[in-house]
């Protein structure tokens, strides 16, 4: 039986680490991202999409599911990894358009993707999971990260809500929310390049880089794969890569 992964933001950073881990484990992968990764295996089908244009997501998932045979599928996972910090600054300094686009990518696209995914495979008898990539910022406020913190907190609650809505389904979809930790990606570089006036705890993140304390995307990808495999994890769980 085939194992299938659909992932957003799979072309770089944490997403690329996840893709490599799942590919090694034999998954058929459909990667949705704003950019095309020329360096990945030809076995990965890539869709270059701007997920802030949420009206296009339903058709995109319809196209992907047309290629997947439920009779030959033993496991299917959706990982909502795409996300952005947006502009790092106090809320009063943010432009309305930046707020709108950050919410669209971090939250609205995830809501729509989860809804379409569940509807598309609800009747399938195989193992089904949604993994929403969260953040420690979902639980802890950071000066200058108001929109990011709010959207990641909403992602955690979404995972819990999907869990209770799926409880009585004959073939339930499990939902997990996973914070990957502080990972050595382009997002961390963006954080370190911000000003202390807009992000007061910047020194901590600079020190993490200087002290080689950032996690590697490959490690995070493998850890998320292991959580996906762990059938003892309860739907609606809020987890963290250790």
C-alpha positions as CSV (number, residue, x, y, z in Angstrom):
1,X,0.0,0.0,0.0
2,X,1.2,3.5,-0.8
3,X,2.0,6.2,1.7
4,X,1.2,9.7,0.6
5,X,2.3,13.1,1.9
6,X,0.8,16.5,0.9
7,X,2.9,19.3,2.3
8,X,2.8,23.1,2.0
9,X,6.0,25.1,2.1
10,X,8.0,22.0,1.1
11,X,10.6,23.7,-1.1
12,X,13.0,25.0,1.6
13,X,13.7,25.3,5.3
14,X,11.8,23.0,7.6
15,X,9.6,21.9,4.7
16,X,12.6,20.6,2.8
17,X,13.7,18.7,5.9
18,X,10.3,17.1,6.2
19,X,10.2,16.2,2.5
20,X,13.5,14.5,2.7
21,X,12.6,12.5,5.8
22,X,9.3,11.3,4.2
23,X,10.9,10.6,0.9
24,X,13.5,8.4,2.6
25,X,10.6,6.5,4.3
26,X,9.0,5.7,0.9
27,X,6.2,8.3,0.8
28,X,4.8,9.6,-2.5
29,X,5.1,13.4,-2.1
30,X,3.0,16.3,-3.4
31,X,4.7,19.6,-2.4
32,X,2.9,22.9,-2.6
33,X,5.1,26.0,-2.3
34,X,5.6,29.5,-3.7
35,X,9.0,28.5,-5.1
36,X,10.2,25.5,-7.2
37,X,13.0,23.5,-5.8
38,X,15.3,22.3,-8.6
39,X,17.4,20.1,-6.3
40,X,14.8,17.7,-5.1
41,X,14.0,14.2,-6.4
42,X,12.0,13.9,-9.5
43,X,9.8,11.6,-7.5
44,X,8.3,14.6,-5.7
45,X,5.5,16.4,-7.6
46,X,5.8,20.1,-7.0
47,X,3.0,22.7,-7.4
48,X,4.1,26.3,-7.5
49,X,1.2,28.2,-5.8
50,X,0.7,31.4,-3.8
51,X,-1.3,30.1,-0.8
52,X,-2.4,33.6,0.2
53,X,-4.7,33.3,-2.8
54,X,-6.9,31.0,-0.8
55,X,-9.6,30.8,-3.4
56,X,-7.4,28.6,-5.5
57,X,-6.7,25.9,-2.8
58,X,-9.8,23.8,-3.3
59,X,-9.1,23.3,-7.0
60,X,-5.5,22.5,-6.2
61,X,-6.4,19.8,-3.8
62,X,-9.0,18.4,-6.3
63,X,-6.2,18.0,-8.8
64,X,-3.9,16.3,-6.3
65,X,-6.6,13.9,-5.1
66,X,-7.4,12.9,-8.7
67,X,-3.9,11.3,-8.8
68,X,-4.3,9.3,-5.6
69,X,-6.1,6.0,-5.6
70,X,-7.8,5.3,-2.2
71,X,-7.8,1.6,-2.8
72,X,-4.0,1.6,-3.1
73,X,-3.3,4.1,-0.2
74,X,-2.5,2.8,3.3
75,X,-1.6,6.2,4.8
76,X,-2.1,9.8,3.8
77,X,-0.8,12.9,5.7
78,X,-1.3,16.6,5.2
79,X,1.4,18.8,6.7
80,X,0.5,22.5,6.8
81,X,4.0,23.9,7.0
82,X,3.9,27.1,4.9
83,X,4.1,30.2,7.1
84,X,5.6,33.6,7.5
85,X,6.6,36.0,10.3
86,X,5.4,38.9,8.2
87,X,6.8,42.2,9.1
88,X,8.5,42.2,12.5
89,X,7.2,45.2,14.4
90,X,4.7,46.2,17.0
91,X,1.1,45.9,15.8
92,X,0.6,49.7,15.5
93,X,3.5,49.9,13.0
94,X,2.2,47.2,10.7
95,X,0.5,47.9,7.4
96,X,-3.0,46.5,6.9
97,X,-1.9,44.6,3.8
98,X,0.9,42.9,5.6
99,X,-1.5,41.8,8.4
100,X,-3.9,40.5,5.8
101,X,-1.3,38.5,3.9
102,X,0.2,37.0,7.0
103,X,-3.1,35.9,8.3
104,X,-4.0,34.5,4.9
105,X,-0.9,32.3,4.7
106,X,-0.6,31.3,8.3
107,X,-4.2,30.7,9.1
108,X,-6.8,31.0,6.4
109,X,-4.9,28.8,3.9
110,X,-4.5,26.2,6.7
111,X,-8.3,26.3,7.5
112,X,-9.2,25.8,3.9
113,X,-6.5,23.1,3.3
114,X,-7.7,21.1,6.3
115,X,-11.3,21.4,5.3
116,X,-10.7,20.3,1.7
117,X,-8.3,17.5,2.8
118,X,-10.8,16.0,5.3
119,X,-13.7,16.2,2.8
120,X,-11.6,14.5,0.1
121,X,-10.6,11.5,2.2
122,X,-13.2,11.3,5.0
123,X,-14.5,8.0,3.7
124,X,-11.1,6.4,3.2
125,X,-10.4,3.6,5.6
126,X,-6.6,4.2,5.7
127,X,-4.5,6.0,8.3
128,X,-5.1,9.7,7.9
129,X,-3.3,12.6,9.6
130,X,-3.1,16.4,9.5
131,X,0.0,17.9,11.0
132,X,-0.1,21.6,11.5
133,X,3.3,23.2,12.1
134,X,2.9,25.5,15.0
135,X,5.5,27.4,17.1
136,X,6.5,28.1,20.7
137,X,5.2,31.6,19.8
138,X,1.7,30.1,20.0
139,X,2.1,29.9,23.7
140,X,4.4,32.8,24.5
141,X,4.1,36.4,23.3
142,X,7.0,38.1,21.6
143,X,7.3,41.8,21.2
144,X,6.9,42.6,17.4
145,X,5.3,39.2,16.6
146,X,1.7,39.9,17.3
147,X,0.2,38.5,14.1
148,X,2.5,35.5,14.0
149,X,1.8,34.6,17.6
150,X,-1.9,35.0,17.1
151,X,-2.1,32.9,14.0
152,X,0.1,30.1,15.5
153,X,-2.1,30.1,18.6
154,X,-5.1,29.7,16.3
155,X,-3.4,26.8,14.6
156,X,-3.2,24.9,17.9
157,X,-6.9,25.5,18.6
158,X,-7.8,24.4,15.1
159,X,-6.0,21.1,15.6
160,X,-8.0,20.5,18.9
161,X,-11.2,21.4,17.1
162,X,-10.6,19.0,14.2
163,X,-10.0,16.3,16.8
164,X,-13.4,16.7,18.5
165,X,-15.2,17.0,15.2
166,X,-13.6,13.8,14.0
167,X,-14.3,11.7,17.1
168,X,-17.5,10.1,15.9
169,X,-16.5,9.7,12.3
170,X,-16.2,6.1,11.1
171,X,-12.8,6.8,9.6
172,X,-11.5,9.7,11.6
173,X,-8.6,12.0,10.6
174,X,-6.1,12.6,13.4
175,X,-4.9,16.2,13.9
176,X,-1.6,17.1,15.6
177,X,0.0,20.5,16.2
178,X,3.8,20.4,16.3
179,X,6.1,23.2,17.2
180,X,9.5,22.5,15.5
181,X,11.7,24.5,17.9
182,X,14.3,27.1,16.8
183,X,15.5,25.8,13.4
184,X,18.3,27.1,11.2
185,X,16.3,28.5,8.4
186,X,15.8,31.7,6.4
187,X,13.1,32.7,8.9
188,X,15.8,32.7,11.6
189,X,18.0,34.9,9.4
190,X,15.1,37.3,9.0
191,X,14.7,37.5,12.8
192,X,18.4,38.2,13.4
193,X,18.3,41.0,10.8
194,X,15.5,42.9,12.4
195,X,16.0,45.9,14.7
196,X,15.9,45.8,18.4
197,X,13.4,48.6,18.3
198,X,11.0,46.3,16.5
199,X,12.0,43.0,18.2
200,X,13.3,43.5,21.8
201,X,14.5,39.9,22.3
202,X,16.6,39.7,19.2
203,X,19.8,39.1,21.2
204,X,18.6,35.7,22.4
205,X,18.2,34.5,18.8
206,X,21.6,35.9,17.8
207,X,23.1,34.0,20.6
208,X,21.4,30.8,19.7
209,X,23.0,31.0,16.2
210,X,26.4,32.0,17.6
211,X,26.3,29.1,20.1
212,X,25.3,26.5,17.4
213,X,22.0,25.9,19.3
214,X,19.7,25.9,16.3
215,X,18.1,22.7,15.2
216,X,18.8,21.4,11.6
217,X,15.8,21.0,9.3
218,X,16.8,17.4,8.6
219,X,16.5,16.6,12.3
220,X,13.2,18.3,12.6
221,X,11.8,16.5,9.5
222,X,12.8,13.1,11.0
223,X,11.3,14.0,14.3
224,X,8.0,15.0,12.7
225,X,7.9,11.7,10.7
226,X,8.3,9.7,13.9
227,X,5.4,11.6,15.5
228,X,3.3,10.9,12.5
229,X,4.1,7.2,12.8
230,X,3.3,7.1,16.6
231,X,-0.2,5.8,16.8
232,X,-0.2,6.4,20.6
233,X,-0.4,10.2,20.1
234,X,-3.9,11.4,20.7
235,X,-5.6,13.5,18.1
236,X,-5.6,17.2,19.1
237,X,-2.3,16.9,20.9
238,X,0.0,20.0,21.0
239,X,3.6,18.7,20.6
240,X,7.1,20.0,20.3
241,X,10.2,18.6,18.7
242,X,12.7,17.7,21.4
